[in-house]
Structure formats: C-alpha cells, structure tokens
Amino acid sequence: MQLTTALIYKSSYGSVGTGQDQFTDPRDISTDSSYAYVTDNGNHRVIRLNIEENGSLSFKDQFMGTGKADPGKVVLSDLTEINGVATDGYYTYFCETGKNRIIMTGDVAKKVEWNELAQFGVTSVAANDSSHLNSPMGITNSGAYFYVADRGNNRIVMLDQELAYYKCSPAGLYTSPTDLYYNETGLYAIDTNGLSLSTNEVQSKSVNRALTSLKGVCGYDSINLLVTRLNTIRWINGITLNDIKPAITITGLVTPATLNAPTGLVTNGVDVFVCDTGNNRVIKFKIDKSIPGNHKLVYVSQYSQSVTGPKYISLSPDFIYFTNGGVYNNIVKLDLNLNFIAKYPDPGALSNPTGIASFGQYCLSSESGKHRIVKSGISKFAGEIGVENSSDDSDVGHSNHSLGLITNEDAAVSLPLVMYEKSGVIYHRMAKDEDATVFDLQVSDFNGTQHALASKGANIYVAYADSGQIKFSTTSTGKTFTSPVLASGTYIGCSNPSITVDKDNFICIAWESAGKISYNRSTLPVNQEANATSPSLFAGANIKQFDCIADGVYSQVSLASARETTTVHAVWIVTKDGFSTVKYGRGDSFSTITDKKTFESGASDSVMSPKVATGAANQLYIVWTGLDMQTDIKYVASIDAGTNFENVKTINTLKVGYQKNPSLTVGLDEFGKDVAMVVWESTSNLTFNDEDIYFTKSSSGIFEASTRINTKVQSRAQTKPSIYSTPDGLITFASWRDSSKSDSDRDVYCARFTDVSIYQLKGVYTSQIVNLGTHVSEFGKISWVDDTQAKKSTYIYLNTRLCPDDGYGNPDTGSWSQWSSNYKTPNVDIQMNEEYSGMSPNLFENQYIQYKATIVTRNKTITPNMYKVILNFIRSGDSPS
C-alpha cells in the first residue's frame, strides 16, 4: 500500500496497566465510522473507543475482561490469546488463537440498562400505614397486583402495577409472613403459624396448616405446591395443604450431597431451581416423573461463584433471579443453565435484599434493610444521556419538537439529533451511533430562541424565531446546518414555529403573529442542501392565515403532513375570555388550512398543548392536555384523514396528579400496524416543580400502563418532552428539559426507546465469491425471491461488489469495488462504481462478483426467508446469462 498523503500525529490513548484506560499487550486494532476496537490481550478483553471529531480517543465500553461477563458462550479464562479484530458495522469479530476460533460479538438486541424505576415505602423508615413497610420479605405477582410479605408489620400488602397501595390484610391474620405464592386458586403464604391459603385478597384464610420451620413456597403444577422445610423439599396438595410426599427424593447432588436450610425455590414444570441457603449455592434439578406419586429431583448443575446465603428466587421464561446476601447483598441474574448474566446493582450493594418477583422485563425486590420495595429492570427508555449538562442554562424547542433523526439507508442506521437554545443562541448535538450513549461535540448553529424540528430520511429541517422573524435551515449530515433563509416574509412579531415536510419534500412552516396563525409553503422541494439556500425558497406572496371563523387568540400550533398525499394537518388553541378550545384543520398545496373540528373547551390553564401526527394510509392522531379527573392526556384518532374521528379518550393510567404538555409520534409495531407513542409531564400539583416524564403507546387503541422514563434523574422538574420515531418504528428517541440542578441551570436529556418488541434485529449473509468466467462485458439485473410482503415486520436488501482477476485465474481480493448502494427490491440493475469498478482489465480474464443480504425483523419471533438470488450479465457476443 502506498499512502498519498503524509501521516500527521493527532492523539494518543492509554498506558500500561489493567485499568479502564490502560492496556497490557494490545495486539490489533480496527475501526468503523465511529469507534476503534483494540484487542487488549493481557487483560483478556476487547476495548471499544470513541473517535472524536478532533481525532482524540476516549473509552466507550469493553467486551469481557475482569468483572465483565458474556451472556453467550465466552468464558474469561478462555481468552488466552486475542489477536486480529475487525468490524462490519453490525458485529465485531476477533481471533481467539488459544482456542482456535473466531468470536463474533455485537449489539444484536442492543445494550440496555437495568434501572431502578420505582419504589414503595419510605427509604430507611419503618412504619405501619398505607405508605410504609417494615422489613418486607417475599413478593409474588397475581398479574393485577403484587403481594408483599410485610414481615415487621405482621401483614400482607397489595400494590398495583405502579406500586400504589391497594389494600392489606386485617390485623392479626398473619404473623411475620416471609414467603408468598399466587396462582388461580389464591394466595399461599408462609408465616410463623405455618402455610395458609387466602381466596379473597388476604382478608381471611380459607385453609391453614400449622407447620413449623417452613421457608419457601412455589407452584409445582396447576394445583400442587413445593415448599422447603428444614433440609427437605415437600410436595403438598394445593387445595387441602396436606402432604403428597413429605420429602421428595433428591439424586445425584454433589459437593455437598445434601441440602442445608434451603429457602426459596421455583419451577417451570421441567426444572426446579433452589436457593440452598446454608451451602451458599443455587441448584438446578430436573424433575423425574417416571413413577407417579414418587417424583424425584435429579441434580443437573449449581452456581456458587460469589454467592452467600441466597434466599429467594424468581423465574422468567429465559432467566432466573435470586437474592444474594453476605458481603454481596445484590440480585444475581442467571440464564436457565445457571450461567451468570448480570447483577444489580453493579457496582454497589442493596441493604439486605430478600424477596424477589420477575415479570416481563422487570423485577420487584424487597430491600428489607431500607423497608422498601424496588422495581427495577429494563427501562422503556435507556441511556438517559445529558446532551447538554454544562453550567449554562438551556431550553428546548417549541411545540415539543426538539428532536430529529437522520437516517442513512445504505448504512441502515438512524442517529438522533437534539437541538436546544442557550442565551439566544441555538445549538445541536448528534449521537455517534444508534445507542446514543455518546454524542458529537456541541455545534453552534444560529442566533435564535424558539425552534421546531422535522425529519425525513437523511434530512432534518428546522424553523426558528430570530428577532421576530421565522427562519428555515436544514442538514443532511448532522454536522452543520445550511445558511438560514427567511420564511415569514414581512411579518413581524413572529413566534412559536411548527414545521413539517410532505411526501414530495415541500416544507410547510406555521407561526403565531398578532394573535393569528400564518403559514408558508416552500416553492421548491428540499431533498438536498443545495435547494435549502435559495433566496426564493419561501415567497412572501405564498403566506396564508388559517381560514378560521372562531373569535379569539390563536396559538400553540402543531403541523403534520400526510405520508401519502400533499395534505397538511394542523391543531391549535383558540383562547377567549380565559377559556381555550382545541381546534383541528387541514389544507394542501391548493387550499388554505381550514377549521374542520372542535374537540374540547375549558379553562386556559387546563386545555392546552395539542399535537398532531400522521400514520400509514389516511390515519391521523391527535393528543392534548384536557380535563378529566384533573388535567389528563386526551387522545383521538381518525382512519379517514380527519373526516371522521373516534371517541376522545384519556390515555394516562395515572389517577393522581396533573398530566400535561404531551408529545406524539407514530411508528409501526412488529406486525406492521401504526403504533402511537406519547410522552408527557406528570406532576403532583400545579406549582410545576416536581414533574417527571411518562410514556405510553398503543397500536390497538388500548394504551399500555403509563411508565416513567426519567429513571436516573428524578429530583425537581423534568419538562417539555419530545418524542420522535422513524416511520417504520425501528428507532424511537425522547428528549426533555431537566431542572434538577436549578431553574437557572437547566439541562437537556435524551434516551432511546428499548421495547424489544419493535427492536430491529439484523442478520447479514455474505455469499461466496462467484466466478463468472471470461468475456464478461456488461451486467444486467439482480433478482431474488423473499416473503417480506407477507411478513410486514420484516424487510431485506442486497448489495453487490466486483473483483477482477489477479492474472493467474484467482480473484484479486485486494481490488474489490465498494459495496453498491442498497437494492431494496428485486429485478434492479447491478451497480458498478465507474471510478473503481472492480472489473477485470480485459475480457480474457475471469470476472468475480459477491453479494450480501441484510435481513431485518422488528419481531424476534418472525424471520423473513430469501432464496433464488439471480445475477444477470452479458458475455461479449453472448446473450444475457
């Protein structure tokens, strides 16, 4: 290789050692567009480094190494020789010479965080009332409610799914309850009186069996139970609570060969997992039912690394969780083969963790030492990065449009861009990858205040207010925005813009001025930056006012373009005499936006903040702050482009406090249906100083439970949220303003939606090198067969590259052309890079081609199929082949 430019020193990174920023015997390095990957052989790990714009390097994360585990098949002690490393943008590959293998690792389902999401009980305060606990122990989930063994208060407490108090057992019914299990029969509880069954939400006991020294209880099948007592496991009838077998036979158990004070246990009907508390281990048994009435538990394996006094255990379809005591005091997550996955917290410790219940992607655990129940797990939104967290005071955009996504279809990535304002200057930062855990450096864009963003494909568009004028700019790189152009003509006193882009890439911008709403449509489509700076892009003669007859002050406008027509939809507020009304209207390139529908009227501090978004076909969605119990989030949908609407509904499940200031976006779910996603502020009162950001979504009209998404920072006010999704729903981000420091030092945060049901899962197949033979003069079309039309949550695209002969009848693999752009549909022309085509220099030499297929699904249960790839080409003087 010959360098055409001189190498210039930029920066260095690391030193000798074992720390995060150190290396011991680094062997190889590889890069993609955002990161450098280094094999740190002596420390048994691969390090990923951020590549900053100025060339400096910083630590991002690591694969394996001390204290880091892989949920797959890689064991730290196996990493004896790590040499070559490479990346294809999706996965990282490295050679493990000592084991004669190549390891592939990467973000198949994206790394997310195990966050503390909620709690019940006042931390470190024990009391006996409807908001406190005292040394809680076991937990079980009925589906609608959680039951908590509130041992110190001699009661069982019921909590709803948001950990709000529902009811508790009457005084005297239970004495120091420790473990619980729920099934369709009712709630089983262990306390100092023995084992009991309640069938009426712990208001009385229908069956009670006096039996001392009981520790743990779980279901064995649909009727019967398993319980631990002393050093045995009992098989008990779940109706009568009588023994079926006082001690199940255990075979094959080793080191030691007997149980020692086992506590919690759980089963999936095939295996039984037991916390062998006195032996400091978790054991997996296989159930042997070969002899009816004389079942056995056959030892399979055990987990004992860094385990002290494990007590209670819970099971999900893929994992088990157990409480770990002693010096560790944490929750350990294992797969069903007892391989370590994670621990919580990491690092750190809880205060005497006892009971645990897993449900979905969450865990509920009893932190007995702090008298509380903690909900933790995979947050709906992960990352929670301070995009702007300096000492400067920052603000987000108008109409909750501070967030956009730039989508590179060839690279199949969508990167969030967050815009904010500080002291009359508008800035932005763009994420370095889809995880959005690292952002590029802050860029100063223009002087201005209120702003709004819109996104489409590789472009982000902004409208902003500057000295009473509305201006427009765009970016297709996320690095810098184009020189702004005036959109508001001779209008003065303009503020609070909203912006949208239609199917033909025409821009529509609306704003407030003199109590009315005006708007302007671009004279040119803006699908490239060159068009965006034309002085005639927005003509003053094209400015129109909303054609509305309602009397009052018009404000709070929100625009959304239809995806398949030129219609522009709008919602806004009309205020008169202290009362506000939510209005909806629409227009297109030929007609003025006209008032079509009124939704709600009420006091101006209770009816506000409407937002509109469009979905596939003619579907339309609107949200706003309205009146219900207090202020709540109202929602309405239309399936015929706004001609008719469904009934208005309240979508937040929070029954206390004030809900306000929603933001709305629409993507697709795993079945190709529209999914409406909404974020908003929730506060306990109207003093506006304790808000949190909540989220819900629906693809059926029934919205899921409201979930708080600011999990790391919860003090004081989190406000003005934005949410934006790519139209296919694969990538969704939210941002918001954070006032946890003070009202004069507000920050801006961003997080990624992590619901695995609409997570993009990718697979890449690369073909072998295909020898086309000699006399190849021209290429035709590439075609294939797939079933993505029948599987709406999937899609496939292909790429090709060409390679000449090395003169000896072999492919010259050092002369590959670049991969083509994406072939999104079959039967399209095979592309060639004219500058560097990879074509053989003469017809008498062989020509080679290779293709790769990228297969994508939004639903991990659905995989597209592809077959019969055909590459057409012409030999000199021949017919197409």
N, C-alpha and C positions, 0 to 999 in steps of 0.2 A: 504494500500500500504506500502511496506517495501523498503526503499532505500538501495541499495547495496553499495553505495559509500557515503562518507561524503559530506555535503554541504559546499562549500568554497565561501566566500564573493568575488564578482567580482567588483560590482559598484553599485551606487545608482543614481537616477534621480529625479529631481523635488523638489518642495517645495510647501507650502500652498499659494494659490492665484489664480488669474484669467488670468495670462499671458500665453504665449506660452509654457513655461517650468514649468508651475505650475498646481496644482490640487486642487480641492475642493470636498471632499468626493468621492474619487475614490472607485469603488465597485468591479470590476472584471478585470481579465487580461487573455489574450490568446496569443499564438504565432504561427507563421508558420516558415518556414525556414529562413526568412529574417527580420521579423518585430514582434514587440509586440503591442498588441491592448489593450487599457485601457479605461474603461468606467469612464469618469470624470463627475459624476452625478451632482455635484453642479454647474458646468459650462455648463451643457446641451450639452455634446459633447462626441465623441469617438476619442481618440488620437491614432495615429499610430507612433511608434518609430522605428528607425533603431537599429538593433542589430549589433554592430561592432564585428570584429573578436576577439578583446581583452575583450569582454563582456560589454563594455560601451554602453550606450543608448543615442540617440540623436533624436530630433524632426524630423519627416518626413512630416506629414500633419494631418489634422483633418476633421472629419465629423460633420457638424453643429457647434453649438457654436455661440457666438456673432459675427455678421458680416458675417457669413457663411450661405449660402442657399443651399437647396437641390432641384434639378430640378424635383424631384418626388413629393411624397405626404407628406413629413415630414415637420412639422412646428415647429420652435424653441420653441414656448410657450407650445407645446405638450410634450416636453421632460422633464417630471416632475420626473420620476423615471427610471434611466438607470441602469440595473443590469448586468446579465450574458452576456458574449461576447464570440464568437467562430468564427473561420475562417476555410474554407476548401481549401484555396489557391486561390480560384476564388473570393469569396464573403466573406463579414464579416456580422455576424448576432449578434444582441443584443436584449435583452429583455427590452421592454418599459412597465414596470409594471403598471405605472399610466394609460396607455391606453389599458392594457390587450392585447398586441400584440407583435409579433416579427418582427423586421425590418431587411431587407436584403439590404446591400449596397455594392458597389464594382465597379471595372473598367470594366463595360460591354463593352463600346466602347473606353476605355482608356482616361484618362485625358489629354487634350492637352491645349496649351496656346493660348491666344488671343494676338497676337503680332502686333506691328507696322511694316509693311512690306515695305512700300514705301511712297513717298510724291511727290507732285508737288507744286512748289512755294518755294521761299527762306524764311525760317523761320523768322518771325517778320520784313520782308522787303516788303513794298508795292510798286509796280511799274506796269507800263502798257507796257509789252512787252511779248515775247513768252516764258519767263521762270518765270514770276512773276504773282501774283494775288493781288487784293486789296479788302479785306473784302468779301470773297466769301460766298455765301448763298446756295441755293438749288442745288441738284445734281440729275441727272437721268441717266439711263443706256440704251443704244439702243441695246446692245449685242455686237456691234463692237466698240462703242465709249461711253465715258462718256461726258455728257454735264454739264457744271458748270456755275451757275449764278454768274459772276464776278461783283458783285454789284458796288463796288467802281470805277471800270473801265468802267461801262456802256456797258458791252458786255457779250456775252456768249462764253465760251471757250470749244473747243472739245479736249479731250485727248484720246489716245488709251488705250488698256488694261494694258499696262505697265506704264501708267501715263505720256507718252511722248506727247508733244504738237503736235496737228494735224492742227487745224485752229481755227479762231474765227470769230465772226460776224463783219461786217463792221461798222465803226464809225457812230454813230447817229441812228442805227437801234433800239437799246434798251436803256432805261433809268432806271438805278438802278434795274435790274432784281432781283427777290427774290426767286421764286419757278419755277420748271420745271417738265414736264411730257412728256414721249415719248411713242408713240405707232406706229403702222404701217402707220397711216395717216401722222405723222410727229411729230415735237416738239412743245409742248404748253408751253408758257412762260407767267409768270405774272411779269409786271413791273409797273412803275408809270403811264404808258399810258393805262393799262388795261390788257386784255387777248388776246394773239395772237397765230397764227399757222404758222410755217415755214415748208415747204416741201422740201427745198433744202440746208440742212445742215447750217441753220441760216444765209444764205446770203441775204434773203429777207423774208417779211411776206406775206403769201398768203391770210390770213384773220386776221382782227384786230377788237376787240370790246373795245371801250372806256368804262371802268367801274372802278370806284374808290374803294379804300379800300379793294381790293382783297388780300388774304393772301396765301392760299394753293390750289393746284390743283392735281387731280388724275383721273385715268380712272375709270368709273363706269361699263362699259361693253366694247364691242369691238369698239363702236362708240362714246358713250356719256361720259360726264365728271361730276365730282363733284368738286365744288370749295367752299371755305369758304370766306364769306364776312360779316363784322361786327359780329353779333351774330347768323348768319344763315349758312346753307349749301344749295347751289344751285345745281340744276340738269340742265345741259347745253348740248345742241347738239354739238357734237364734229366736225361737218362739217361746220355749219353756225355760231356757237358760240352764238346762241340765247337760251333764257331760255326755258326749258321744264317745270320747276317748280321753281319759284324764291326762295322758301323756303320749303324744304322738311319737312313734319310734323315729329316731334320727340315725342315719347310717353314713359312714364314710367321713365323718367330721375329724379334722386333724388339727394339731398344734394350737391349742389343746383339743382333746377329743370330746369335751363336754361343754355345755353352755354354762355361763356364770352370770346369774342375775340378768337375764335378757329383759329388755324393756319394750321398745316399740317394734312393731312388725307390720308388714304389708304384703299383699299378694295380688298378682294379675290373673290368677287361676291356673297358671302353669308353674310359676316360680314363687317362692316365699323369700322375702328379704327380712333379716332380723338384725336389730341392734343388740349385739352381745356385749352388754354394758361392762360387765366385770372383766371381760377379756379384751376390751379396747379394740373391737373389730365389728365390721358389718359382714354378714354371711349371706350367701345366696344358696338356696336349696331348690332342687327340682321335686315337684310333687309326684309321688308314685301312687297311683290309684288302682294298681293291678289287683289288689284284694279289697273288695267292697267292705266298708266298715273298719278296715285296718290299713288306712293310708299311712305312707311313710314319707319322710323328708330326706332326700338324698343330697348329700353335700356336693356343691359344684365349685365354689370359689369363695374367697374372702378378701376384704380390703381392710388394711390396718395401718397404712402409712400415715403418720401424724394424726392418729386417732386416739382420743382419750375420753372414756366414759360416754359413748354415743347413747342417746336416749330415744328420741322419737324419729320416725321416718315416714316419708310420703312418696307416692309413686305417680308419675305421669306416663303417657304412652311410650316415651323414649328415655326417660331419666328417673333416677331416684335422688331424693334429697334427705339428708339426716343432720340432726343437731349434734355438734361436736363440742365437748366440754374441756375441762382442764385448762391448760395454758392457751389453748386454741380458741375456744368459745366462738365458733363460727358455724356456718351452714355449708356443708360439702355437697357438691353435685357430682354424681357418677352416671355413666351410662349403664345399660342393663347388664353389661358384662363386668361391672364394677371397675371400669377404667375411669380415672379421675378426669373431670371436665373443668370444674371451676370451684371456687369457694367465695363465700360472701360473709363479711366484707373482705376485700383484698386490696391493700393490706388492712390491718386493724382487727378488732375483735368486738363481739357483742357482749352484753352483760348477762351471762347465764342463759343462753338460748335453750328453750325446752321444746314446746310443741311446734309442729310444722304441718302445713297443708299446701299441696301444689294444685293449681288449677289453671289450665291453659298455659299461658306464658308467664304466669305469676306464681309467687309463693307468699304464704302468710305464715309468719313465725312469731312465737311468744318469746319476748325478751324479758324473762322473769325478773332479772335484776333491776330493770328500769320500769317494771309494771306497765308494759305496753305491748300491743300487737302491731307488727310492722308488715306492711305489704311491700314486697319487692319483686323485681323481675325485669323482663324486657319492656322498657317503656314504649308507648306508642310512638314516641319520638326520641331518638337517641342522638348523642353528640353534644347538644346544648353548648355550643361554642360562643364565646364572647367575640363577635365580629368587630365591635368597637367597644373596648373596655378600658380606654385610657382615662385620664383625669378630666378630659373635656366633656362638656355636656352635649349630648347628641339627641336627635329626634328622627323619627321615621316618617314615611311619606303620608300623603293624604289618601283617604278612602282605603286605607289598609293595602296599598299597592306598593310596597317597598321591596318586593322580592320578584325575581325573574329567573328563568332557566335558559341557558344556551345549550342547544342540543347539536352535537356533532354526529350525524347519522353514520358516517363512514367508520368512526371510532365507536359508535353505539354507546356514547356517554352523554349525560346531561348534567351540567355544572350550575349550581345556584350562584346568583349574583345578588348581593344585598346593597341597597342604597340608603344613605342617611345624610342628615344635614347637621352641621356644626357652625354656629356663629355666622350664618348667612352664606355658607359655602357647602355645596353638595359633593359628597364623596361616594365611592363604592369600593367593595372588595368582592373578588370572585374566588370560589373554592378551587383547590387544586385537583380534587377528584370527587367522585360521587359520594364518598363517605362524609365529605365536608367537615373533616376534623382539622384541616389546615387550609388557610386562605392566603391568597396572594397579598402583597403589600397594599396598603391603602392608596387609592388614587383620587386626587382632587379633580373634579370634573368641571364645575362651573359655579358662578355666583347664583344663589337662589335659595328658596325656602321650601314651600310645599311642592311635592313631586309625586308622580304616579308612574308605575312601570307596566308594560305589557310585553309578552313574549310570544314568539312564533318561530319554531325551528331554531336556526342558528342566530337569530336576531333578538335583541332586547331593545325596546323603544321606551323613551321617557318623555313625559311632558312635565314642565315645572314652571313655577311662578318666580319671576325676577322683576322687581320694581314695578309691580302691577301689570306686567305683560306675561303671556304664556308662550313658552318656547319649546322647541322639539329637538331631540337628538337621538342617535341610535348607536349601537355597537354590534359587530358580528364576531368579535374576538374576546370581549370581556376585559380587554386591556385598557383601551381608551375609547371615549365617545367622540362622535363626529362634531364638527363645529355647529353650534345651535342655529336654528332658523326660527323666525317669528311665526307663530301660529294664530295669534289673536288680533292681527291687523292693527287698526287704530283704536281698538277698545282699551280703556284704562281701568285701573282698579280691579284687575282680574285676579282670581284666587282659586284655590282648591280644584286643580285639574283632575280629569279622569281621561284615560286613553284606551283605545282598543284597535286591533288590526283585523281586517276582514279576510275572506278567503282568497282575494286577489291581491293581498298585501297593501291595500289602501289604508291609510291611517285616519282615524276619527278621534278628535280631541274635544272635550267639553269642559266648561269652566263656569264659575259664578262671576257675575258682574252686575252691579246696580240692582240686586235683588232678583235677577233673572238668570237663566242658564242659556248660554250660547255654545255653539259648536262649529267646528270647521273640519272638512274632509280634504285630504291631500289630493292634489291634482295628478300625482304620479304614484304608481305602486312603489313601495320602498322595500325591496327584497335584497338590496345591496347598498353599501355605504355611499357609493357614488351618487345615487339619487337623493340621498338624505340631505345634501348640502345645496340643492338647487334653490336659488332665491325665490323661485315661483312655486315652490313645493306647496305652500299654503297661500291661497289667494284671498285677499280681504273680501272680494265680491262673493265668495262662497260661504261666508259666515252666516249662520241662521240662528234664530232663537227657537227654543222648544215651543211648539204650537199648542199652548195650553190656555184654558179659559179660567182656571181656578184663580181666585184672588189671594194674594199673599206673597211672602218672600220665598223664592226658590233656592234650594241649597242641597248639599250632600249628594251630588250626582254620582252615579256609577254606570259605566258603559260595558257592554259585552257584544261582540259580533257573532252572528250565526256562523256555524262552521261550514255550511254547505250553500248559503245564499249570501247576498250582499246586505241583508237586514242588520241594522244596529238596534239593539235593545237597550233601554235605559230605565233606571229607577232613580227617584229623587224625593225630597221632602218639600212640602209646601206648608209654611207656618203663618198663622194669622191669629192675633189676639191670644197668644200663649198656647195655642193648640197646633199640633203638627199632623200631617196626613202623608201616608206612603203612597206614591204615585208610580205607575208603570206606563211606559210608552215605547213606540218603536218607529223607525223610518228606514229609508235606504238611500242609495245614491241619487234617486229621482224624487224622493218625497221627504218632507220635513218630519222630524220626530214629533209625534203627536200623542197627547194624553189618551190612554186606552182603558185604564183600570185604576180604581182606588181600593186599597187594601185595609188600612186601619187609620183611625184618628184618635188622638189622645193628647195629654199634656206634653208640651215640647221637651220636657226632660225625661219622658217615658217612651215616646215613639220617635225613633231616630235611626241613623246609620244603615240605610238599605244597601244591599249589594246584589248584583245580578251576575249570573254565569250561564253559559250555554253548554249543551252536551251534544251527543251524536244526533243525527237527523234533525228533527224540529224540537228537541227537548230544551226546556228553559227552566231555570231555578232562581228563586229569589229568597233572601233572608233579610231580617231587620230586627231591631230591638223593639219589642212591643209589650203590652200589658197582659199579664195573666195573674199569677199569684203576687208577684211584684213586677219587676221587669224581667222578661224572658226572651229567648231567641225564637222568633217566628219564622216559619218556612212554608213556601208554597211552590208547586211545580206545575208546568204545562207541557203537554205532549204534542201540541199543535201550534208551536211557535208563538204562543201568547194570546191566541184567540180565546181559549177556554183554560181555566185553572182548576186544579183540585182544591179541596178544602184546606184552609190555613190550619197549621198545627204548631204546637210548641214542641221543640226538639230536644231541649236540655232536660236531663233527668234529675238535675239538682233541684231540690224542692225548697231550699232556703237561699237567701241572699239575692243579689241583683245580678242579672246576666245582661251584658251589653256589648256593643261595638263588634259585631261579627265580621268575619271574612270568609269568603266562599270560593271553592274551586271544584272542578268536575273532571274526573278521570274515568278509567274503566276498571271494573273488577276482573277477577280471574275468568269470568265467563263472558267477557265482552260487553257487559251491561254498564250503563252510566253509574258511577258512584259519586254522590255529592259529599264533599268533605267540608266541615265548618269548624272554625276556631273562634273563640270569643273571650272576653274578660268576665270573670266572676268575682264578685266582692260581697262582703257581709253587710255593707251599708253604703249609702251614697256619699260618704266622705272621700271615696276614691283614693284610699291609701293602702289597701291590703289586697289588691287584685291578683288573681292567678289566671293563667291561660288554660282553657279547656278545649277539648276536641270531641267531635263525634262524626260518624259517617253512615251513609245508607245507600244501598243500591235497590232497595225494595220499597222505600217509603217509610220503613220502620227503622228508626235510628238506634244505634247501639248506645250503651251506657256512656255518660259523659266521663272523660278521663282528663286529669290534669297533665299537661305536657311540660311545664317548667318544673323539673324534679330536682335539679341541683341548686337553683336559686329560688327561694320561696319567700324571703323576707320582703316586707313592704310591697311596692306595686310593680306588677308585670302587666303592661298595657299595649294597646294598639297593635294587635297581631295581624300578620299577613300569612296567607297560605296560597301555594301555587303548585299545580301538578302538570306534568306533561299530559297532552290529550289522551295518550294511551294508558295513563295511570301508573306507569312503571316507576316514576320518580316523583316524590312529593316532599316539599320542604315547608317549614313555617319559620317566621321570624317575629320578633316582638321587641318592645322597648322595656328596659329594666331599670327601675328606680331604687334598687336595694341599697345603693350607696347613699344617695340623697337626691332631692329634687333638682339640685344644681349640678349633678354629676351622673346623668343617665347614660346607660349603655344600650347596645343593641345585640341581641342573641339570635342564633339560628340553630335549627335542629332538623334532622331528617326523619320522615315517617318510616317506621320499620315493620309494619304489619306484614308478616311473611306471606299472607295470602295473596298480596299483589307485589311480592318481591320478584324482581327479574332474576331468573336463573338461566345461565348461559352454558352452552356447550359448544366446543369448536372441533370440527373434524377436518383434518388436512389430508388430502389424498396423497398417494404415492406419486412420484414423478412419472408422467406419461410420455413415452417416446412416440412421437407422431411420424417418425421416419423422415425421409428426404423429400425435396421438391415441394415443401410447404410454402406457398406463395401468398396465401390470404386466409384470414379467419372469418368464420360465419357467426352463428349464434350459439349460445349456451342455453340448454333447457334441462328441466328436471321435473319430477313428479313429487308432490307433497300433499298432506291432508290438512294444511293450516286453515283452509276455508271452513272446514267442519269443526275446527277447534279454535274458537275465536280468541282464546287467551294465549295463542302461540303465533310465532312467525319465524321465517327462515330467510336468510340472504346468503349469497355466494360471492366469492371473489376469485380471480384468476391471476396468475403471473406466468411469464415466459422466460425460457432459459435457452441459450444457444449450445451448440456442440463445442467440445474442447479441442476438436480436430482429430481425436482418437476414438470417436464413437461413444463418448461419455458426456453426460450433462456438465456444462461449465457452471457449477453452482455458485461460483463467485460472481457471476454476471446475471443474476436474476433481475428481471424488471421489478418495479414496485408492484405491490398488490393493486389490482384495479379498485375503483370505487364499487360500492355495493350493487350487486344485481338483486333487486328486490322482487322481481317477478321472472318466471321462466321465459325463454324464447326472446332474448335480447342479444344485441351484438357483443361479441367478445372484445374487450377494450385492449388497446395497445398504447403504451407510452411512447410517443413518437421520438422524444429526446433520448430515451434509454429503453428501447423496446424489448430487449432480451431475445431478439430474433437472430437466428443463425446467419452469418455473413454471406453464405451462398447456398443455393438450392441443393447442392450435392452433400450437404451435411445434415445430420439429424436435427430436428426441432423438438423441444420439450415444453410441456405445459403442466401446471399443477393447479388444483383448485382447493379452496377450503370453504366449508359450510358452517355458518354460525346459527345455532338453533336456540331459540329463546322461548321461554314459557313464563307466564305470570302465575301459574298454578302448579305447585310441585307435584300434583297428582296426575297432570296431563303432559304428555310428551309428544311433540309432533314427529311424524315419520317422513323420511325423504328417501327416494330411490331413483334409479334410472337417469343418472346425470349423462347428458349427451353433449359433446363438444364438436361442433361442425367446423371444418376447414377445407381449403381447396389446395390440391396439389397442382403444380404447373402443368397445364394441359389436361387436367383431370376434372371430373365432376365433383361437386361437394361430397365430403366423406363424413 
